Amino acid sequence: MGVPWERESGSVRLSAGRRRAPRAACAVLLAATLLSVAATPAWADVGAGAQWRHSHPRLSGETRGQMALAFALAQLGKPYEYGGNGPDAYDCSGLTQQAWRAAGIDIPRTSQEQAAFGKPVSLKNIRLGDLVVFYAGASHVGIYAGNGEVVVAPHHGTTIRREKIAWMPVYDVRRPG
């Protein structure tokens, strides 16, 4: 997704071709930012050890994949923890499971189960939020973030971050919703 405007010699041209002053472009960018923050999925812990997540209301035109990606992006910087299922730490499949749960779709827990879930998609047709499964044994999974990047919970001692999709061998791409 690009920005709806581009700079052109002291003024800003909106994608529709209209010209606005830079201040108007800032207002457009601020509104888009506020909408993305408002779209961050909510979660709540219920009882000892029980975790319940619910999706945020779907915005007009927003896909489930975009909702899952918004959740994953909100987790950037949180630590990796083997078996982690949030809200403070995640492993790779825990992150993807909770991201899709925030989008209103329950997917299996492990990367191997996730590799068999949903619709297979070619890399040519990948969309925001699609599951990217790595290695032939489906031992790792991330969420496609656009621009050839995935959001991943890599391994012990690291935090959730964005990586190039080619950082590990891609085995499959799946679309849960």
C-alpha positions as a Markdown table, in Angstrom:
| # | Residue | x | y | z |
|---|---|---|---|---|
| 1 | Met | 0.0 | 0.0 | 0.0 |
| 2 | Gly | 1.4 | 3.4 | -1.0 |
| 3 | Val | 0.6 | 6.8 | 0.4 |
| 4 | Pro | -2.4 | 8.5 | -1.3 |
| 5 | Trp | -0.2 | 11.5 | -2.2 |
| 6 | Glu | 3.1 | 12.4 | -3.6 |
| 7 | Arg | 5.2 | 15.5 | -3.3 |
| 8 | Glu | 5.6 | 17.7 | -6.4 |
| 9 | Ser | 7.5 | 21.0 | -6.2 |
| 10 | Gly | 6.1 | 22.7 | -3.0 |
| 11 | Ser | 2.6 | 21.3 | -3.3 |
| 12 | Val | 1.2 | 17.9 | -2.9 |
| 13 | Arg | -0.7 | 16.0 | -5.6 |
| 14 | Leu | -3.3 | 13.6 | -4.4 |
| 15 | Ser | -3.6 | 10.3 | -6.3 |
| 16 | Ala | -6.8 | 11.6 | -7.8 |
| 17 | Gly | -4.8 | 14.4 | -9.4 |
| 18 | Arg | -5.9 | 17.3 | -7.2 |
| 19 | Arg | -3.3 | 19.6 | -5.7 |
| 20 | Arg | -3.3 | 20.5 | -2.0 |
| 21 | Ala | -0.9 | 22.4 | 0.2 |
| 22 | Pro | 1.6 | 20.3 | 2.2 |
| 23 | Arg | -0.5 | 21.0 | 5.3 |
| 24 | Ala | -3.5 | 19.2 | 3.7 |
| 25 | Ala | -1.3 | 16.3 | 2.9 |
| 26 | Cys | -0.2 | 16.1 | 6.6 |
| 27 | Ala | -3.9 | 16.1 | 7.6 |
| 28 | Val | -4.5 | 13.2 | 5.2 |
| 29 | Leu | -1.5 | 11.3 | 6.6 |
| 30 | Leu | -2.5 | 12.0 | 10.2 |
| 31 | Ala | -6.0 | 10.7 | 9.5 |
| 32 | Ala | -4.7 | 7.5 | 7.9 |
| 33 | Thr | -2.4 | 7.0 | 10.9 |
| 34 | Leu | -5.2 | 7.5 | 13.4 |
| 35 | Leu | -7.4 | 5.1 | 11.5 |
| 36 | Ser | -4.6 | 2.4 | 11.5 |
| 37 | Val | -4.1 | 2.9 | 15.3 |
| 38 | Ala | -7.9 | 2.7 | 15.8 |
| 39 | Ala | -7.8 | -0.6 | 13.8 |
| 40 | Thr | -5.3 | -2.3 | 16.1 |
| 41 | Pro | -7.0 | -5.4 | 17.4 |
| 42 | Ala | -8.0 | -5.6 | 21.0 |
| 43 | Trp | -7.2 | -8.4 | 23.4 |
| 44 | Ala | -7.9 | -9.3 | 27.0 |
| 45 | Asp | -6.8 | -11.9 | 29.4 |
| 46 | Val | -9.6 | -13.8 | 31.1 |
| 47 | Gly | -8.8 | -15.8 | 34.2 |
| 48 | Ala | -5.6 | -17.5 | 35.1 |
| 49 | Gly | -3.7 | -18.6 | 32.0 |
| 50 | Ala | -6.7 | -18.2 | 29.7 |
| 51 | Gln | -6.2 | -15.8 | 26.9 |
| 52 | Trp | -9.0 | -14.6 | 24.7 |
| 53 | Arg | -8.7 | -12.3 | 21.7 |
| 54 | His | -11.4 | -10.7 | 19.7 |
| 55 | Ser | -11.2 | -8.9 | 16.4 |
| 56 | His | -11.7 | -5.2 | 15.9 |
| 57 | Pro | -14.6 | -4.0 | 13.8 |
| 58 | Arg | -13.7 | -4.4 | 10.1 |
| 59 | Leu | -13.1 | -1.1 | 8.4 |
| 60 | Ser | -14.7 | -0.5 | 5.0 |
| 61 | Gly | -12.6 | -2.3 | 2.4 |
| 62 | Glu | -10.2 | -3.9 | 5.0 |
| 63 | Thr | -9.5 | -7.5 | 4.4 |
| 64 | Arg | -9.0 | -10.2 | 7.1 |
| 65 | Gly | -5.4 | -10.4 | 6.0 |
| 66 | Gln | -4.9 | -6.7 | 6.6 |
| 67 | Met | -6.5 | -7.1 | 10.0 |
| 68 | Ala | -4.1 | -10.0 | 10.8 |
| 69 | Leu | -1.1 | -7.9 | 9.6 |
| 70 | Ala | -2.2 | -5.0 | 11.8 |
| 71 | Phe | -2.1 | -7.2 | 14.8 |
| 72 | Ala | 1.3 | -8.7 | 13.9 |
| 73 | Leu | 2.8 | -5.2 | 13.4 |
| 74 | Ala | 1.5 | -4.1 | 16.8 |
| 75 | Gln | 3.6 | -6.9 | 18.3 |
| 76 | Leu | 6.9 | -5.7 | 16.8 |
| 77 | Gly | 9.7 | -5.6 | 19.4 |
| 78 | Lys | 8.1 | -8.2 | 21.7 |
| 79 | Pro | 10.3 | -11.1 | 22.7 |
| 80 | Tyr | 10.4 | -14.6 | 21.1 |
| 81 | Glu | 9.4 | -17.3 | 23.5 |
| 82 | Tyr | 9.2 | -21.0 | 22.6 |
| 83 | Gly | 5.5 | -21.9 | 22.9 |
| 84 | Gly | 4.6 | -18.2 | 23.4 |
| 85 | Asn | 1.1 | -17.4 | 22.5 |
| 86 | Gly | 1.0 | -13.8 | 23.8 |
| 87 | Pro | 0.3 | -11.2 | 24.9 |
| 88 | Asp | 3.8 | -10.5 | 26.1 |
| 89 | Ala | 5.8 | -13.0 | 24.0 |
| 90 | Tyr | 5.3 | -15.2 | 21.0 |
| 91 | Asp | 6.8 | -18.0 | 19.0 |
| 92 | Cys | 6.3 | -17.9 | 15.2 |
| 93 | Ser | 3.1 | -19.9 | 15.0 |
| 94 | Gly | 1.7 | -18.3 | 18.2 |
| 95 | Leu | 2.1 | -14.9 | 16.6 |
| 96 | Thr | 0.4 | -16.0 | 13.4 |
| 97 | Gln | -2.4 | -17.8 | 15.2 |
| 98 | Gln | -3.2 | -14.8 | 17.4 |
| 99 | Ala | -2.9 | -12.4 | 14.4 |
| 100 | Trp | -5.5 | -14.4 | 12.5 |
| 101 | Arg | -7.7 | -14.8 | 15.6 |
| 102 | Ala | -7.7 | -11.0 | 15.9 |
| 103 | Ala | -9.0 | -11.0 | 12.3 |
| 104 | Gly | -11.8 | -13.3 | 13.3 |
| 105 | Ile | -10.4 | -16.6 | 12.0 |
| 106 | Asp | -9.2 | -19.4 | 14.2 |
| 107 | Ile | -6.2 | -21.2 | 12.7 |
| 108 | Pro | -4.3 | -24.2 | 14.1 |
| 109 | Arg | -1.5 | -23.7 | 16.6 |
| 110 | Thr | 1.7 | -25.2 | 15.0 |
| 111 | Ser | 3.5 | -24.1 | 11.9 |
| 112 | Gln | 3.1 | -27.6 | 10.4 |
| 113 | Glu | -0.7 | -27.5 | 10.9 |
| 114 | Gln | -0.9 | -23.9 | 9.6 |
| 115 | Ala | 1.0 | -25.1 | 6.4 |
| 116 | Ala | -1.9 | -27.3 | 5.6 |
| 117 | Phe | -4.6 | -24.8 | 6.6 |
| 118 | Gly | -6.4 | -22.4 | 4.2 |
| 119 | Lys | -6.0 | -21.9 | 0.5 |
| 120 | Pro | -2.6 | -22.4 | -1.1 |
| 121 | Val | -1.4 | -19.2 | -2.9 |
| 122 | Ser | 1.5 | -18.7 | -5.3 |
| 123 | Leu | 4.2 | -16.1 | -4.5 |
| 124 | Lys | 2.9 | -14.2 | -7.5 |
| 125 | Asn | -0.5 | -13.8 | -5.9 |
| 126 | Ile | 0.6 | -13.2 | -2.3 |
| 127 | Arg | -1.4 | -10.6 | -0.3 |
| 128 | Leu | -1.0 | -8.7 | 3.0 |
| 129 | Gly | -1.5 | -11.1 | 5.9 |
| 130 | Asp | -0.9 | -14.3 | 4.0 |
| 131 | Leu | 1.0 | -17.0 | 6.0 |
| 132 | Val | 4.5 | -17.6 | 4.6 |
| 133 | Val | 5.7 | -21.1 | 5.5 |
| 134 | Phe | 9.5 | -21.7 | 5.6 |
| 135 | Tyr | 11.4 | -24.9 | 5.0 |
| 136 | Ala | 10.1 | -28.2 | 3.6 |
| 137 | Gly | 9.3 | -29.4 | 7.1 |
| 138 | Ala | 7.2 | -26.2 | 7.7 |
| 139 | Ser | 9.3 | -25.5 | 10.8 |
| 140 | His | 8.8 | -21.7 | 10.6 |
| 141 | Val | 6.0 | -19.3 | 9.6 |
| 142 | Gly | 5.5 | -15.6 | 9.3 |
| 143 | Ile | 2.9 | -13.1 | 8.0 |
| 144 | Tyr | 3.4 | -11.3 | 4.7 |
| 145 | Ala | 3.8 | -7.5 | 5.3 |
| 146 | Gly | 4.1 | -6.3 | 1.7 |
| 147 | Asn | 7.2 | -5.0 | -0.2 |
| 148 | Gly | 8.8 | -8.5 | 0.0 |
| 149 | Glu | 8.8 | -8.6 | 3.8 |
| 150 | Val | 7.3 | -10.8 | 6.5 |
| 151 | Val | 6.6 | -10.2 | 10.2 |
| 152 | Val | 8.3 | -13.0 | 12.1 |
| 153 | Ala | 9.1 | -14.2 | 15.6 |
| 154 | Pro | 12.5 | -15.6 | 14.7 |
| 155 | His | 14.1 | -17.6 | 17.5 |
| 156 | His | 15.2 | -17.5 | 21.2 |
| 157 | Gly | 17.0 | -14.3 | 22.1 |
| 158 | Thr | 15.3 | -12.2 | 19.4 |
| 159 | Thr | 12.2 | -10.0 | 19.1 |
| 160 | Ile | 9.4 | -9.9 | 16.6 |
| 161 | Arg | 10.6 | -8.1 | 13.6 |
| 162 | Arg | 10.3 | -7.5 | 9.8 |
| 163 | Glu | 12.5 | -9.6 | 7.6 |
| 164 | Lys | 12.9 | -10.0 | 3.8 |
| 165 | Ile | 10.8 | -12.9 | 2.6 |
| 166 | Ala | 13.9 | -14.6 | 1.2 |
| 167 | Trp | 15.6 | -14.7 | 4.7 |
| 168 | Met | 14.7 | -18.4 | 4.8 |
| 169 | Pro | 13.6 | -20.8 | 2.0 |
| 170 | Val | 9.9 | -20.3 | 1.3 |
| 171 | Tyr | 8.1 | -23.6 | 1.3 |
| 172 | Asp | 4.5 | -22.5 | 0.9 |
| 173 | Val | 2.1 | -19.5 | 1.1 |
| 174 | Arg | -1.4 | -20.0 | 2.6 |
| 175 | Arg | -4.4 | -17.7 | 2.9 |
| 176 | Pro | -6.5 | -18.6 | 5.9 |
| 177 | Gly | -9.4 | -16.2 | 5.2 |
